[in-house]
């Protein structure tokens, strides 16, 4: 039988089954941060499969990727793949001893694990699949040890969905490989908001914060700014990767830890609740520069030079506190009750933020009462700020709320100095969602230059009605 040599650069990544639209953008960003060449086998963006074949120069590079990415569960050196168990076994039987011998010697221990995605396989069937493997050709001469073996081999199967929400009877893809490493998803638990010193009603989820930090290429000795800093969730995530961090916000009470508490049964905030306390809690207090009470869109506040390596933000965080209890909203005969993080309240919070900024701007500049500060203006101001104050190749990462049925790519604000890198959707309900927008500065801003220009929107997503009005219409 002719042996087949498998490229040592082919690996299988097993993603967590969440934030499907974020998988490839985050993986590419992490590879760029680490300077690791990454080739991806053809991958359909809408696929529900958690498995992805990649080509990376070495196993050490894969381990580097897994220490940084938040969406990869585990990685394997890929030995064979197939559409059926028979075709997989045929390929395994033709493997070159050069691939298998370093891990199959008589003095080593091993185990074989069968895992299926989208289907539960009985133990008896798992054992039958293991016994069907070409043991002789694989040269597995070591002892089997289920606890802490020297080497672990995995048979991984993906089952498609069929009509009626049932899994297919047979897998559509099968993979066999040697386990390399687990991902870093334990960091999501480590930074969980429940354990954090200082939180608010709009504090960003730990997992999404770390993903946003990766998209912004937060790294050691970089400077990251959040113009809607809130309780500093994004600063914590960026400091985790070694960046110096600072922020700004209009909410005096929140920044000084005097706003209404967000935790259940907490009457008043503790004296030590602050953004600085959050960073000190995780051992990165030395990376915190400060948070200022200001409107970042006021460019006269800043020096006219490129300051920040990344601007990573969520306008939702700039809100004051929403009610902690269930909120009831009535319009005509419509009644909606929602918990604090329901899709409606997320939508409502964007509207509230735009109104809050409008009031503040009137107070500062004595604007006429009929002056409107539209939601789209917030994002245009954000892009204008990034175009001026990001360093060249620096990144802007922010959330953009959408009515899913009406969204078009032309709704995303553009700027001559910024290039769109990624646009990933997080559905919040069947009606609404939000998109994580990542942009990169491609040329320096020139004051009074037509080429630099200003931010614009080709098709205003919020032109006809407020987010709240649209929510009830849809």
TITOR-846621 format. One record per residue (C-alpha): x, y, z. Coordinates in steps of 0.2 Angstrom, whole numbers, padded with zeros to 4 digits, always signed. Example, Ala and Ser with C-alpha at 12.3 -4.5 7.8 and 13.67 -1.06 7.14 Angstrom:
+0062-0022+0039/+0068-0005+0036/
***
This chain:
+0000+0000+0000/+0007+0017-0005/+0009+0028+0010/+0003+0046+0010/+0013+0060+0017/+0002+0073+0026/+0009+0091+0027/+0014+0095+0045/+0007+0113+0042/-0011+0107+0041/-0021+0109+0057/-0040+0108+0062/-0047+0121+0073/-0063+0117+0083/-0073+0133+0087/-0085+0137+0101/-0102+0137+0094/-0106+0156+0097/-0103+0172+0087/-0101+0163+0071/-0099+0178+0061/-0084+0183+0071/-0074+0168+0069/-0063+0172+0054/-0061+0191+0057/-0054+0187+0075/-0043+0173+0069/-0036+0184+0055/-0033+0198+0067/-0024+0187+0080/-0013+0180+0066/-0008+0198+0061/-0004+0203+0079/+0007+0188+0081/+0015+0189+0063/+0010+0171+0059/+0006+0167+0041/-0011+0159+0040/-0020+0150+0025/-0038+0145+0027/-0046+0131+0017/-0062+0137+0008/-0074+0141+0021/-0092+0146+0019/-0096+0161+0030/-0113+0155+0035/-0108+0137+0039/-0113+0130+0055/-0099+0118+0056/-0087+0122+0071/-0072+0114+0061/-0060+0124+0051/-0044+0117+0042/-0030+0130+0042/-0011+0130+0036/+0001+0137+0049/+0020+0135+0048/+0022+0125+0065/+0013+0118+0080/+0021+0131+0091/+0012+0144+0080/-0005+0136+0083/-0002+0136+0102/+0002+0155+0100/-0015+0157+0091/-0024+0148+0104/-0017+0158+0118/-0024+0173+0111/-0040+0169+0102/-0057+0168+0111/-0067+0158+0099/-0057+0143+0096/-0060+0128+0109/-0046+0117+0103/-0033+0113+0089/-0027+0096+0082/-0014+0091+0070/-0025+0085+0055/-0020+0067+0050/-0035+0063+0038/-0052+0070+0033/-0067+0061+0024/-0085+0062+0020/-0088+0045+0027/-0080+0034+0040/-0074+0022+0027/-0065+0035+0017/-0058+0042+0032/-0051+0025+0037/-0044+0023+0020/-0034+0039+0021/-0028+0035+0038/-0022+0018+0032/-0011+0026+0019/-0003+0038+0031/+0016+0039+0031/+0025+0031+0046/+0035+0048+0046/+0019+0056+0053/+0013+0043+0065/+0029+0035+0073/+0034+0049+0084/+0017+0047+0093/+0014+0028+0093/+0029+0020+0101/+0028+0005+0113/+0034+0015+0128/+0020+0029+0125/+0002+0030+0131/-0013+0036+0122/-0031+0037+0121/-0044+0039+0107/-0059+0051+0109/-0075+0052+0098/-0084+0068+0098/-0099+0073+0087/-0106+0091+0084/-0125+0092+0083/-0128+0074+0088/-0126+0063+0103/-0118+0047+0100/-0121+0032+0112/-0105+0025+0120/-0107+0008+0111/-0107+0017+0094/-0092+0027+0099/-0083+0011+0103/-0087+0003+0087/-0080+0018+0077/-0064+0017+0087/-0063-0002+0084/-0065+0002+0065/-0050+0012+0064/-0035+0005+0055/-0025+0001+0071/-0011-0009+0062/-0008+0004+0049/-0007+0018+0062/+0005+0008+0072/-0003+0011+0089/+0009+0001+0099/+0008+0010+0116/-0003+0007+0131/-0021+0014+0132/-0022+0027+0146/-0038+0037+0148/-0031+0049+0161/-0017+0060+0156/-0010+0050+0142/+0006+0055+0132/-0005+0058+0116/-0023+0060+0113/-0031+0056+0096/-0048+0063+0091/-0061+0057+0079/-0072+0072+0076/-0089+0072+0066/-0100+0085+0060/-0119+0082+0057/-0129+0094+0047/-0147+0099+0052/-0161+0091+0042/-0179+0097+0040/-0188+0097+0056/-0173+0103+0067/-0167+0085+0067/-0148+0080+0065/-0144+0070+0049/-0142+0051+0052/-0124+0051+0045/-0110+0064+0047/-0106+0076+0032/-0088+0078+0037/-0076+0068+0048/-0058+0072+0054/-0045+0062+0063/-0030+0071+0072/-0018+0073+0086/-0024+0084+0100/-0012+0099+0102/-0020+0112+0114/-0035+0119+0122/-0040+0137+0118/-0040+0152+0131/-0059+0152+0134/-0055+0151+0152/-0051+0169+0151/-0069+0173+0148/-0074+0165+0165/-0059+0174+0173/-0066+0191+0168/-0084+0187+0171/-0094+0202+0176/-0101+0194+0191/-0084+0194+0199/-0079+0211+0194/-0077+0225+0207/-0086+0239+0196/-0100+0236+0184/-0115+0245+0176/-0131+0241+0167/-0122+0242+0150/-0105+0234+0155/-0099+0224+0140/-0099+0205+0141/-0081+0198+0145/-0080+0187+0130/-0086+0200+0117/-0074+0213+0126/-0059+0201+0123/-0065+0198+0105/-0066+0217+0102/-0048+0219+0109/-0042+0206+0097/-0051+0215+0082/-0042+0231+0088/-0025+0222+0089/-0023+0227+0107/-0005+0222+0112/+0009+0226+0123/+0014+0244+0124/+0000+0250+0113/-0012+0264+0118/-0030+0260+0117/-0044+0273+0120/-0063+0271+0123/-0073+0287+0120/-0088+0279+0128/-0079+0271+0142/-0093+0268+0155/-0087+0256+0168/-0071+0251+0158/-0075+0234+0152/-0066+0236+0136/-0051+0244+0145/-0050+0228+0156/-0049+0217+0140/-0036+0228+0131/-0025+0229+0147/-0026+0210+0148/-0016+0210+0132/-0003+0222+0138/-0010+0239+0131/-0010+0255+0140/-0028+0261+0141/-0038+0277+0144/-0056+0283+0141/-0068+0297+0141/-0087+0298+0146/-0100+0311+0149/-0107+0303+0164/-0099+0311+0179/-0109+0300+0192/-0104+0284+0184/-0086+0288+0182/-0085+0293+0200/-0094+0277+0206/-0109+0287+0212/-0122+0281+0200/-0136+0269+0205/-0129+0252+0209/-0132+0238+0196/-0131+0223+0207/-0146+0215+0215/-0150+0221+0232/-0136+0233+0232/-0142+0250+0239/-0126+0261+0237/-0110+0258+0228/-0094+0254+0238/-0081+0267+0240/-0068+0257+0230/-0079+0255+0214/-0070+0263+0199/-0062+0259+0183/-0045+0259+0191/-0051+0246+0204/-0056+0235+0190/-0039+0235+0182/-0030+0233+0199/-0042+0218+0203/-0034+0209+0188/-0016+0215+0191/-0015+0227+0176/-0018+0243+0186/-0001+0250+0180/-0008+0250+0162/-0022+0262+0167/-0019+0280+0162/-0035+0289+0166/-0053+0292+0161/-0059+0310+0158/-0076+0318+0159/-0078+0325+0141/-0086+0323+0124/-0072+0316+0113/-0080+0323+0098/-0074+0340+0103/-0058+0339+0094/-0051+0355+0102/-0049+0345+0117/-0035+0335+0109/-0018+0339+0102/-0018+0339+0083/-0008+0323+0081/-0010+0304+0080/-0011+0297+0097/-0020+0281+0098/-0015+0264+0092/-0033+0258+0093/-0050+0266+0097/-0062+0252+0104/-0079+0257+0110/-0098+0254+0111/-0109+0269+0112/-0121+0259+0123/-0108+0260+0137/-0110+0279+0138/-0128+0278+0145/-0132+0282+0163/-0141+0268+0172/-0157+0260+0166/-0169+0253+0179/-0163+0238+0187/-0180+0230+0188/-0191+0224+0174/-0196+0239+0163/-0214+0240+0155/-0216+0251+0140/-0234+0255+0133/-0238+0262+0116/-0256+0261+0111/-0261+0243+0114/-0243+0236+0114/-0235+0230+0130/-0217+0225+0131/-0208+0219+0147/-0189+0216+0146/-0175+0212+0157/-0160+0223+0158/-0151+0215+0143/-0166+0212+0132/-0164+0217+0114/-0177+0230+0116/-0168+0239+0130/-0152+0238+0120/-0161+0247+0106/-0169+0259+0118/-0152+0263+0125/-0145+0269+0109/-0159+0281+0107/-0157+0287+0125/-0139+0290+0122/-0142+0301+0107/-0155+0311+0117/-0143+0312+0132/-0129+0319+0120/-0141+0331+0112/-0146+0339+0129/-0127+0340+0134/-0123+0348+0118/-0137+0361+0120/-0130+0365+0138/-0112+0367+0131/-0115+0377+0116/-0132+0385+0119/-0139+0376+0104/-0158+0380+0099/-0170+0368+0106/-0175+0361+0089/-0157+0355+0085/-0156+0337+0083/-0142+0325+0086/-0146+0310+0076/-0139+0292+0080/-0130+0292+0064/-0121+0308+0069/-0113+0299+0084/-0105+0287+0072/-0099+0300+0060/-0091+0310+0074/-0083+0294+0080/-0075+0291+0062/-0070+0309+0061/-0061+0307+0078/-0053+0291+0073/-0047+0298+0056/-0038+0312+0066/-0031+0303+0081/-0027+0285+0076/-0010+0281+0071/-0007+0275+0053/-0014+0257+0052/-0022+0259+0069/-0039+0252+0071/-0057+0258+0075/-0069+0245+0082/-0087+0249+0087/-0104+0242+0088/-0118+0248+0075/-0136+0244+0079/-0147+0238+0065/-0165+0233+0060/-0160+0217+0052/-0173+0217+0038/-0168+0234+0032/-0150+0233+0034/-0138+0237+0019/-0119+0238+0019/-0122+0256+0013/-0128+0260+0030/-0111+0259+0038/-0102+0276+0039/-0087+0278+0028/-0072+0290+0029/-0058+0293+0016/-0045+0289+0028/-0052+0273+0035/-0054+0256+0027/-0067+0243+0032/-0059+0227+0038/-0073+0217+0045/-0092+0218+0047/-0099+0205+0059/-0117+0203+0065/-0123+0198+0082/-0142+0195+0081/-0151+0201+0096/-0168+0195+0090/-0177+0191+0074/-0180+0210+0071/-0164+0218+0078/-0146+0215+0079/-0129+0225+0080/-0114+0224+0069/-0096+0224+0075/-0087+0236+0063/-0068+0236+0062/-0059+0249+0052/-0041+0253+0049/-0033+0269+0046/-0025+0269+0029/-0018+0287+0027/-0014+0301+0039/-0026+0315+0041/-0022+0332+0033/-0030+0347+0041/-0040+0357+0028/-0037+0344+0015/-0051+0339+0003/-0043+0321+0002/-0045+0319+0021/-0063+0325+0020/-0075+0319+0034/-0086+0304+0038/-0102+0301+0028/-0116+0289+0026/-0122+0283+0009/-0139+0277+0016/-0144+0283+0033/-0151+0268+0042/-0159+0280+0055/-0166+0294+0044/-0184+0290+0044/-0188+0286+0062/-0180+0283+0079/-0174+0266+0084/-0189+0264+0096/-0201+0269+0083/-0194+0256+0071/-0194+0243+0084/-0213+0244+0086/-0216+0245+0068/-0206+0229+0063/
***
